[in-house]
Amino acid sequence: MEEKVLNRIASLRKERNISRRELAAALGVHYQTVGYLERGEYSPSLAVALRLAALFKVPVEAIFSLSENESEGEGEGENPA
């Protein structure tokens, strides 16, 4: 099973009234790359992920996750009683 990386880039960008082009310029990437990142079509390098966290002033974990459910281990190896 392949895990999908989810992100909050679009919502964080919109909350701060930043355009894709402005975010791209701040990250040093093409503006289309920001769209690919927001749609989950491309996973950023560690450097880009860290720059995003610094720009939004949040931890990397606040931007990226492996599931929509915040609790870790839910459903993994658990047997219902």
N, CA, C and O atoms as a GROMACS GRO file, in nm:
protein
  324
    1MET      N    1   0.084  -0.119   0.000
    1MET     CA    2   0.000   0.000   0.000
    1MET      C    3   0.089   0.125   0.000
    1MET      O    4   0.177   0.140   0.085
    2GLU      N    5   0.066   0.212  -0.093
    2GLU     CA    6   0.144   0.336  -0.103
    2GLU      C    7   0.076   0.446  -0.023
    2GLU      O    8  -0.043   0.474  -0.042
    3GLU      N    9   0.152   0.509   0.068
    3GLU     CA   10   0.097   0.618   0.147
    3GLU      C   11   0.102   0.747   0.068
    3GLU      O   12   0.199   0.777  -0.001
    4LYS      N   13  -0.005   0.824   0.079
    4LYS     CA   14  -0.012   0.953   0.012
    4LYS      C   15   0.021   1.062   0.113
    4LYS      O   16  -0.028   1.061   0.226
    5VAL      N   17   0.104   1.155   0.072
    5VAL     CA   18   0.139   1.268   0.157
    5VAL      C   19   0.038   1.380   0.132
    5VAL      O   20   0.024   1.428   0.019
    6LEU      N   21  -0.031   1.419   0.236
    6LEU     CA   22  -0.128   1.528   0.228
    6LEU      C   23  -0.060   1.656   0.273
    6LEU      O   24   0.035   1.652   0.352
    7ASN      N   25  -0.109   1.769   0.224
    7ASN     CA   26  -0.050   1.896   0.266
    7ASN      C   27  -0.155   2.005   0.280
    7ASN      O   28  -0.266   1.994   0.228
    8ARG      N   29  -0.117   2.109   0.351
    8ARG     CA   30  -0.205   2.225   0.375
    8ARG      C   31  -0.150   2.350   0.306
    8ARG      O   32  -0.182   2.461   0.347
    9ILE      N   33  -0.069   2.333   0.203
    9ILE     CA   34  -0.005   2.448   0.138
    9ILE      C   35  -0.109   2.547   0.088
    9ILE      O   36  -0.098   2.667   0.114
   10ALA      N   37  -0.210   2.499   0.016
   10ALA     CA   38  -0.310   2.590  -0.042
   10ALA      C   39  -0.383   2.668   0.067
   10ALA      O   40  -0.401   2.789   0.055
   11SER      N   41  -0.426   2.599   0.173
   11SER     CA   42  -0.501   2.670   0.278
   11SER      C   43  -0.412   2.770   0.352
   11SER      O   44  -0.457   2.880   0.384
   12LEU      N   45  -0.288   2.732   0.380
   12LEU     CA   46  -0.197   2.826   0.446
   12LEU      C   47  -0.168   2.947   0.356
   12LEU      O   48  -0.163   3.061   0.404
   13ARG      N   49  -0.151   2.922   0.228
   13ARG     CA   50  -0.123   3.031   0.133
   13ARG      C   51  -0.243   3.126   0.126
   13ARG      O   52  -0.226   3.248   0.127
   14LYS      N   53  -0.363   3.069   0.117
   14LYS     CA   54  -0.484   3.152   0.107
   14LYS      C   55  -0.511   3.230   0.236
   14LYS      O   56  -0.552   3.346   0.231
   15GLU      N   57  -0.487   3.166   0.352
   15GLU     CA   58  -0.505   3.235   0.480
   15GLU      C   59  -0.418   3.360   0.488
   15GLU      O   60  -0.455   3.460   0.552
   16ARG      N   61  -0.302   3.354   0.423
   16ARG     CA   62  -0.207   3.465   0.429
   16ARG      C   63  -0.214   3.557   0.306
   16ARG      O   64  -0.131   3.646   0.290
   17ASN      N   65  -0.314   3.533   0.221
   17ASN     CA   66  -0.334   3.614   0.100
   17ASN      C   67  -0.208   3.622   0.014
   17ASN      O   68  -0.167   3.730  -0.030
   18ILE      N   69  -0.146   3.506  -0.008
   18ILE     CA   70  -0.026   3.498  -0.091
   18ILE      C   71  -0.063   3.427  -0.221
   18ILE      O   72  -0.128   3.322  -0.218
   19SER      N   73  -0.024   3.483  -0.334
   19SER     CA   74  -0.052   3.419  -0.462
   19SER      C   75   0.046   3.304  -0.485
   19SER      O   76   0.150   3.296  -0.420
   20ARG      N   77   0.012   3.217  -0.579
   20ARG     CA   78   0.105   3.109  -0.614
   20ARG      C   79   0.237   3.165  -0.665
   20ARG      O   80   0.343   3.113  -0.633
   21ARG      N   81   0.229   3.271  -0.744
   21ARG     CA   82   0.351   3.332  -0.798
   21ARG      C   83   0.438   3.390  -0.686
   21ARG      O   84   0.561   3.378  -0.690
   22GLU      N   85   0.375   3.454  -0.588
   22GLU     CA   86   0.451   3.511  -0.475
   22GLU      C   87   0.518   3.400  -0.393
   22GLU      O   88   0.634   3.412  -0.353
   23LEU      N   89   0.442   3.293  -0.368
   23LEU     CA   90   0.499   3.182  -0.293
   23LEU      C   91   0.613   3.117  -0.371
   23LEU      O   92   0.717   3.084  -0.313
   24ALA      N   93   0.593   3.099  -0.499
   24ALA     CA   94   0.698   3.039  -0.583
   24ALA      C   95   0.825   3.122  -0.580
   24ALA      O   96   0.935   3.068  -0.568
   25ALA      N   97   0.811   3.253  -0.590
   25ALA     CA   98   0.928   3.342  -0.587
   25ALA      C   99   1.001   3.330  -0.452
   25ALA      O  100   1.124   3.328  -0.448
   26ALA      N  101   0.925   3.323  -0.344
   26ALA     CA  102   0.986   3.312  -0.211
   26ALA      C  103   1.057   3.179  -0.192
   26ALA      O  104   1.156   3.170  -0.120
   27LEU      N  105   1.004   3.074  -0.258
   27LEU     CA  106   1.065   2.941  -0.247
   27LEU      C  107   1.176   2.917  -0.348
   27LEU      O  108   1.257   2.826  -0.331
   28GLY      N  109   1.179   2.999  -0.453
   28GLY     CA  110   1.278   2.980  -0.558
   28GLY      C  111   1.241   2.868  -0.654
   28GLY      O  112   1.327   2.800  -0.708
   29VAL      N  113   1.109   2.850  -0.675
   29VAL     CA  114   1.060   2.750  -0.770
   29VAL      C  115   0.966   2.816  -0.870
   29VAL      O  116   0.927   2.932  -0.852
   30HIS      N  117   0.932   2.744  -0.976
   30HIS     CA  118   0.838   2.794  -1.076
   30HIS      C  119   0.698   2.796  -1.015
   30HIS      O  120   0.666   2.712  -0.931
   31TYR      N  121   0.614   2.891  -1.055
   31TYR     CA  122   0.481   2.901  -0.995
   31TYR      C  123   0.396   2.777  -1.020
   31TYR      O  124   0.310   2.744  -0.938
   32GLN      N  125   0.419   2.708  -1.132
   32GLN     CA  126   0.343   2.585  -1.158
   32GLN      C  127   0.379   2.475  -1.058
   32GLN      O  128   0.297   2.389  -1.027
   33THR      N  129   0.501   2.478  -1.010
   33THR     CA  130   0.543   2.381  -0.909
   33THR      C  131   0.459   2.395  -0.783
   33THR      O  132   0.425   2.295  -0.720
   34VAL      N  133   0.424   2.517  -0.746
   34VAL     CA  134   0.339   2.539  -0.629
   34VAL      C  135   0.204   2.471  -0.651
   34VAL      O  136   0.150   2.409  -0.559
   35GLY      N  137   0.149   2.482  -0.770
   35GLY     CA  138   0.023   2.413  -0.801
   35GLY      C  139   0.036   2.262  -0.790
   35GLY      O  140  -0.052   2.196  -0.734
   36TYR      N  141   0.144   2.207  -0.843
   36TYR     CA  142   0.168   2.063  -0.832
   36TYR      C  143   0.178   2.020  -0.686
   36TYR      O  144   0.124   1.917  -0.647
   37LEU      N  145   0.248   2.100  -0.606
   37LEU     CA  146   0.262   2.070  -0.463
   37LEU      C  147   0.125   2.073  -0.394
   37LEU      O  148   0.092   1.983  -0.317
   38GLU      N  149   0.047   2.177  -0.422
   38GLU     CA  150  -0.083   2.192  -0.356
   38GLU      C  151  -0.177   2.077  -0.389
   38GLU      O  152  -0.255   2.034  -0.304
   39ARG      N  153  -0.170   2.027  -0.512
   39ARG     CA  154  -0.257   1.917  -0.554
   39ARG      C  155  -0.202   1.780  -0.517
   39ARG      O  156  -0.267   1.679  -0.541
   40GLY      N  157  -0.083   1.776  -0.458
   40GLY     CA  158  -0.022   1.649  -0.420
   40GLY      C  159   0.034   1.571  -0.538
   40GLY      O  160   0.058   1.451  -0.526
   41GLU      N  161   0.055   1.638  -0.651
   41GLU     CA  162   0.109   1.572  -0.770
   41GLU      C  163   0.262   1.564  -0.765
   41GLU      O  164   0.323   1.496  -0.847
   42TYR      N  165   0.320   1.633  -0.670
   42TYR     CA  166   0.465   1.640  -0.657
   42TYR      C  167   0.498   1.652  -0.509
   42TYR      O  168   0.437   1.731  -0.438
   43SER      N  169   0.594   1.574  -0.463
   43SER     CA  170   0.640   1.586  -0.325
   43SER      C  171   0.765   1.674  -0.322
   43SER      O  172   0.857   1.653  -0.401
   44PRO      N  173   0.768   1.772  -0.235
   44PRO     CA  174   0.881   1.864  -0.233
   44PRO      C  175   1.007   1.800  -0.178
   44PRO      O  176   1.002   1.702  -0.104
   45SER      N  177   1.119   1.856  -0.214
   45SER     CA  178   1.245   1.816  -0.152
   45SER      C  179   1.241   1.860  -0.006
   45SER      O  180   1.156   1.940   0.033
   46LEU      N  181   1.331   1.806   0.072
   46LEU     CA  182   1.339   1.846   0.212
   46LEU      C  183   1.367   1.995   0.224
   46LEU      O  184   1.312   2.062   0.312
   47ALA      N  185   1.452   2.048   0.137
   47ALA     CA  186   1.485   2.191   0.141
   47ALA      C  187   1.361   2.277   0.117
   47ALA      O  188   1.340   2.376   0.187
   48VAL      N  189   1.280   2.239   0.019
   48VAL     CA  190   1.159   2.316  -0.011
   48VAL      C  191   1.060   2.303   0.105
   48VAL      O  192   0.996   2.401   0.142
   49ALA      N  193   1.046   2.184   0.162
   49ALA     CA  194   0.956   2.165   0.275
   49ALA      C  195   0.997   2.253   0.393
   49ALA      O  196   0.913   2.313   0.459
   50LEU      N  197   1.126   2.259   0.419
   50LEU     CA  198   1.176   2.342   0.529
   50LEU      C  199   1.156   2.490   0.499
   50LEU      O  200   1.125   2.568   0.590
   51ARG      N  201   1.175   2.531   0.373
   51ARG     CA  202   1.151   2.672   0.337
   51ARG      C  203   1.003   2.707   0.353
   51ARG      O  204   0.970   2.816   0.399
   52LEU      N  205   0.914   2.614   0.315
   52LEU     CA  206   0.771   2.637   0.334
   52LEU      C  207   0.739   2.658   0.482
   52LEU      O  208   0.668   2.752   0.518
   53ALA      N  209   0.792   2.571   0.565
   53ALA     CA  210   0.768   2.583   0.709
   53ALA      C  211   0.819   2.716   0.762
   53ALA      O  212   0.752   2.781   0.843
   54ALA      N  213   0.936   2.758   0.718
   54ALA     CA  214   0.991   2.885   0.763
   54ALA      C  215   0.906   3.003   0.714
   54ALA      O  216   0.881   3.097   0.790
   55LEU      N  217   0.862   2.998   0.590
   55LEU     CA  218   0.780   3.107   0.535
   55LEU      C  219   0.645   3.120   0.608
   55LEU      O  220   0.599   3.230   0.637
   56PHE      N  221   0.584   3.004   0.636
   56PHE     CA  222   0.454   3.006   0.702
   56PHE      C  223   0.466   3.013   0.855
   56PHE      O  224   0.367   3.029   0.925
   57LYS      N  225   0.591   3.002   0.905
   57LYS     CA  226   0.617   3.008   1.049
   57LYS      C  227   0.540   2.901   1.125
   57LYS      O  228   0.480   2.927   1.229
   58VAL      N  229   0.545   2.779   1.071
   58VAL     CA  230   0.483   2.662   1.134
   58VAL      C  231   0.580   2.544   1.121
   58VAL      O  232   0.668   2.545   1.035
   59PRO      N  233   0.565   2.443   1.206
   59PRO     CA  234   0.649   2.324   1.190
   59PRO      C  235   0.612   2.250   1.061
   59PRO      O  236   0.500   2.260   1.012
   60VAL      N  237   0.707   2.176   1.007
   60VAL     CA  238   0.682   2.099   0.884
   60VAL      C  239   0.560   2.009   0.902
   60VAL      O  240   0.481   1.990   0.809
   61GLU      N  241   0.545   1.952   1.022
   61GLU     CA  242   0.433   1.862   1.050
   61GLU      C  243   0.297   1.932   1.041
   61GLU      O  244   0.195   1.865   1.024
   62ALA      N  245   0.295   2.063   1.052
   62ALA     CA  246   0.170   2.138   1.038
   62ALA      C  247   0.131   2.153   0.892
   62ALA      O  248   0.016   2.186   0.862
   63ILE      N  249   0.225   2.130   0.802
   63ILE     CA  250   0.199   2.141   0.658
   63ILE      C  251   0.174   2.005   0.596
   63ILE      O  252   0.083   1.990   0.514
   64PHE      N  253   0.255   1.907   0.632
   64PHE     CA  254   0.250   1.775   0.569
   64PHE      C  255   0.209   1.667   0.668
   64PHE      O  256   0.246   1.671   0.785
   65SER      N  257   0.132   1.570   0.619
   65SER     CA  258   0.095   1.453   0.700
   65SER      C  259   0.074   1.333   0.608
   65SER      O  260   0.058   1.348   0.486
   66LEU      N  261   0.074   1.216   0.667
   66LEU     CA  262   0.052   1.094   0.590
   66LEU      C  263  -0.094   1.052   0.588
   66LEU      O  264  -0.132   0.964   0.512
   67SER      N  265  -0.176   1.114   0.671
   67SER     CA  266  -0.318   1.084   0.670
   67SER      C  267  -0.396   1.205   0.719
   67SER      O  268  -0.340   1.296   0.781
   68GLU      N  269  -0.526   1.205   0.689
   68GLU     CA  270  -0.609   1.316   0.734
   68GLU      C  271  -0.634   1.308   0.884
   68GLU      O  272  -0.662   1.410   0.948
   69ASN      N  273  -0.624   1.188   0.940
   69ASN     CA  274  -0.647   1.169   1.083
   69ASN      C  275  -0.519   1.204   1.157
   69ASN      O  276  -0.414   1.146   1.128
   70GLU      N  277  -0.525   1.295   1.251
   70GLU     CA  278  -0.406   1.342   1.322
   70GLU      C  279  -0.350   1.240   1.419
   70GLU      O  280  -0.230   1.243   1.448
   71SER      N  281  -0.432   1.147   1.470
   71SER     CA  282  -0.382   1.053   1.570
   71SER      C  283  -0.300   0.944   1.504
   71SER      O  284  -0.341   0.885   1.404
   72GLU      N  285  -0.182   0.918   1.561
   72GLU     CA  286  -0.092   0.819   1.505
   72GLU      C  287  -0.135   0.681   1.548
   72GLU      O  288  -0.186   0.662   1.658
   73GLY      N  289  -0.113   0.583   1.460
   73GLY     CA  290  -0.136   0.445   1.493
   73GLY      C  291  -0.280   0.402   1.495
   73GLY      O  292  -0.309   0.286   1.526
   74GLU      N  293  -0.373   0.489   1.464
   74GLU     CA  294  -0.513   0.453   1.468
   74GLU      C  295  -0.541   0.346   1.364
   74GLU      O  296  -0.514   0.365   1.245
   75GLY      N  297  -0.596   0.235   1.409
   75GLY     CA  298  -0.632   0.128   1.317
   75GLY      C  299  -0.517   0.035   1.284
   75GLY      O  300  -0.540  -0.068   1.220
   76GLU      N  301  -0.396   0.065   1.322
   76GLU     CA  302  -0.282  -0.018   1.291
   76GLU      C  303  -0.263  -0.123   1.398
   76GLU      O  304  -0.234  -0.091   1.513
   77GLY      N  305  -0.278  -0.249   1.361
   77GLY     CA  306  -0.254  -0.357   1.452
   77GLY      C  307  -0.352  -0.368   1.568
   77GLY      O  308  -0.328  -0.441   1.664
   78GLU      N  309  -0.462  -0.295   1.561
   78GLU     CA  310  -0.560  -0.300   1.667
   78GLU      C  311  -0.669  -0.398   1.629
   78GLU      O  312  -0.715  -0.401   1.515
   79ASN      N  313  -0.709  -0.478   1.725
   79ASN     CA  314  -0.821  -0.570   1.704
   79ASN      C  315  -0.941  -0.518   1.779
   79ASN      O  316  -0.932  -0.491   1.898
   80PRO      N  317  -1.055  -0.504   1.711
   80PRO     CA  318  -1.175  -0.457   1.782
   80PRO      C  319  -1.218  -0.559   1.886
   80PRO      O  320  -1.211  -0.680   1.863
   81ALA      N  321  -1.261  -0.511   2.001
   81ALA     CA  322  -1.301  -0.601   2.111
   81ALA      C  323  -1.441  -0.651   2.093
   81ALA      O  324  -1.491  -0.727   2.176
   0.00000   0.00000   0.00000
